[in-house]
Structures are given as C-alpha cells and as structure tokens.
Amino acid sequence: MNTNTCKVINCDSTELVYSGTDAFMLGINTETYCYKCANAYAQIDRVMSKVRQDYLDSLTPASTLTTSD
C-alpha cells in the first residue's frame, strides 16, 4: 500500500506521478507530486516561461536584433 502523499501543502492525494515519462513531461520528480498538482505546476510554468521570455525580450535593444549585410 502506498503511504506517500503529495508534497503540496493541504493536498493529501496519494495518486502520485510514478511514470518517468509523465514526470519528465510535467517537469517534476517522480513520486513527489500528485497528477492534479503536477498539472497545475506545468500550466503555471508554461505561462511564467512566456512572461519571463517576453520580459527578457523587452530588455534587448532593437539594434541588436537586426543584422547588416
């Protein structure tokens, strides 16, 4: 019987992500988070990655984005 629970505070789920493929695709370690919390993490990570990239792109001067022949 599995006695491990999700590491997220206030989540008592024991349906942890055991598949290495699933864990890789969700960007988490196996046997650490349940599928619900892992999916939430993955969605937040995707959105924040775009926000970070947009911010970094805004810091790049336009003159460095073009090349001259």
NORRA-V678729 format. One record per residue. N is the residue number from 1. PSI is psi in whole degrees, 0 to 359 (NA if undefined). BURIAL is b if it has 24 or more other C-alpha atoms within 12 Angstrom, else e. D_FIRST is the distance of its C-alpha to the first C-alpha in whole Angstrom. Layout:
n=N psi=PSI burial=BURIAL d_first=D_FIRST
n=N psi=PSI burial=BURIAL d_first=D_FIRST
This chain:
n=1 psi=134 burial=e d_first=0
n=2 psi=124 burial=e d_first=4
n=3 psi=0 burial=e d_first=6
n=4 psi=143 burial=e d_first=9
n=5 psi=162 burial=e d_first=12
n=6 psi=142 burial=b d_first=15
n=7 psi=354 burial=b d_first=18
n=8 psi=134 burial=e d_first=20
n=9 psi=137 burial=e d_first=22
n=10 psi=15 burial=e d_first=21
n=11 psi=119 burial=e d_first=18
n=12 psi=15 burial=e d_first=15
n=13 psi=140 burial=e d_first=14
n=14 psi=5 burial=e d_first=10
n=15 psi=72 burial=b d_first=12
n=16 psi=158 burial=b d_first=13
n=17 psi=112 burial=b d_first=15
n=18 psi=334 burial=e d_first=14
n=19 psi=128 burial=e d_first=17
n=20 psi=323 burial=e d_first=20
n=21 psi=313 burial=e d_first=23
n=22 psi=315 burial=e d_first=21
n=23 psi=317 burial=b d_first=21
n=24 psi=313 burial=e d_first=25
n=25 psi=330 burial=e d_first=26
n=26 psi=349 burial=b d_first=25
n=27 psi=35 burial=b d_first=26
n=28 psi=172 burial=b d_first=23
n=29 psi=151 burial=e d_first=20
n=30 psi=155 burial=b d_first=17
n=31 psi=32 burial=b d_first=14
n=32 psi=316 burial=b d_first=16
n=33 psi=153 burial=b d_first=17
n=34 psi=167 burial=b d_first=16
n=35 psi=320 burial=b d_first=18
n=36 psi=311 burial=e d_first=20
n=37 psi=323 burial=b d_first=21
n=38 psi=320 burial=b d_first=22
n=39 psi=320 burial=e d_first=24
n=40 psi=315 burial=e d_first=26
n=41 psi=315 burial=e d_first=26
n=42 psi=319 burial=e d_first=28
n=43 psi=316 burial=e d_first=30
n=44 psi=318 burial=e d_first=31
n=45 psi=318 burial=e d_first=32
n=46 psi=315 burial=e d_first=34
n=47 psi=314 burial=e d_first=36
n=48 psi=328 burial=e d_first=37
n=49 psi=319 burial=e d_first=37
n=50 psi=318 burial=e d_first=40
n=51 psi=315 burial=e d_first=41
n=52 psi=316 burial=e d_first=41
n=53 psi=318 burial=e d_first=43
n=54 psi=319 burial=e d_first=46
n=55 psi=313 burial=e d_first=46
n=56 psi=322 burial=e d_first=47
n=57 psi=327 burial=e d_first=49
n=58 psi=339 burial=e d_first=51
n=59 psi=342 burial=e d_first=52
n=60 psi=120 burial=e d_first=53
n=61 psi=141 burial=e d_first=57
n=62 psi=329 burial=e d_first=58
n=63 psi=335 burial=e d_first=61
n=64 psi=351 burial=e d_first=58
n=65 psi=347 burial=e d_first=57
n=66 psi=153 burial=e d_first=60
n=67 psi=150 burial=e d_first=61
n=68 psi=143 burial=e d_first=65
n=69 psi=NA burial=e d_first=67
